[in-house]
C-alpha cells in the first residue's frame, strides 16, 4: 500500500519537472515528505542545498519539514522504506522513458527543438538561396567564320562546335583561362570544318564525358583529327536521336534534330534546345530550310528565348516561318568579319528586323556571353555593345584572291590544303568577287569553304 502511494505521488510530480535541472531537487522534496531518508542522506541534502534549482523548488518551511522528517524516521522501518524507495525510483525512471518517447520533454527541450527548427529553416533558406543563385552561362566564342559555344550550369559544362582547325589554340587557351578541364558533353553539330576543326584543341586540354555527332565516320582531315583525340581519351562518338534528353546542372537539354537519320550535309546538323527555368536557347548548327521544315512538322516546342542563327546568317537558313515559330527575343550570329560568303545576308537580317529580334554578332562584337537566371537573359559583349547589328550585311561582292581548279571547277582559299595537291596546269589564281566566280560556273571548296 505504502509503495503504491509513493508511486502515485512520484507520478503526480513527474511531468512538469522530469529531466529538468530541478528534477533531483523535486524528487528529494517528495522523498523527504514520505519519510524515506535517514542520516546518510542528510549530507546529500546539505550538498544540494547550495544548488540554485533546489533553493527555487523548496521554500524555507518545506526545508524545515524535511529535516524534521529525517530526525523522526524509526530505524526499524529503514529496510522496508529503502526497498520502497528503490522500487519507486525504478518505476519513476521507466515512466520518464515512456513519457519521453510520447513527446514529453524537459523544460529545456522546447528551446532545443526551437534551435533545431531554426537550423532546419536556415538549411532550407540556404538551399533555396543556392538554387536561386545557380545560373546558366552561354559563351559564344569569336572563332571567326565558324561556330563555337560553351555552356556552364551547376558545375557542369558543354561545348557545342569549335570553329575551324586554326581556332584550336584559341579554344585551348580559353578553356584553360576559364579553368574548364572537364566537358561533360561535347557536341559536333555536323562534320563541316568550320564547326568541328577546333574541337581538337578542346580535346587536348579538357577531358570529355559524352561526345555527340550525327555520324561516326568521315574522310576529312578535321573529322579524323576529332576522332583521333577522342580515342586518346578512350571515348567514341555517340549518335543522338531526336527526342533524347539529358541534364546540364539544372538545365535540361533536348535533341530536336535531325529528324531524318538519312539526312546529309548541313541538314544533318544536330539541333538542340537548352531550357533553364523560363528561358531557353535553340542551337541549329547549319540547318537549312529543309531541316527547319522537318522541325516545324515534328511537333516539338521550338519557341526559345535565344536563337543561335543557322548557317552563320546564310539565306539558306532562318526561313520566315521557322523564325516566327521560334519567336526569339534575342539572336546570335556566329560569323567571321569580312567573310567571302556574304554572311550574314541582308535577307536574314531583314527577317530578324521584321520579327523585332535583338541581334548580336561575333564579327562586330567579339565573344558574346549570355547569362540566364531562369527568368531573364542578359548579354555582355567583348566590344561594340551598342553596335547596330541588323544594318550591316556582309558584302559578297568584295574582291578577294582565290585559287581556281580549272579541272574540277572548284575555287579555294589560297591557304587551303587542296591547293598544294593541285596540278600546276589546273591551277589559276584570280582576284575577283565570290559572286562573280560562282557566276562563272565554279563551286566553293567543301574543305576550306571560301
Secondary structure by P-SEA (a helix, b strand, c coil): caaaaaaaaaaaaccccccccaaaaaaaaaaaaaccccccaaaaaaaacccaaaaaaccaaaaaaaaaaaacccccaaaaaaaaaaaaaaaaaaaaaaaaaacccccaaaaaaaaaaaaaaaaaaaaaaaaaabbbbbbbcccccbbbbbbbcccbbbbcccccccaaaaaaaaaaaaccccccbbbccccccccccaaaaaaaccccccccccccccccaaaaaaaaaaaaacbbbbbbcccbbbbcccbbbbbccccccccccccccbbbbbbccccbbbbbccccaaaaaaaaaccccccccccccccccccccccaaaaaaacccbbbbbcccccccccccaaaaaaaaaacccccccccccbbbbbbcccbbbbbbccccccccccccccccbbbbbbbccccccccccccccccccccccbbbbbccaaaaaaacccccccccc
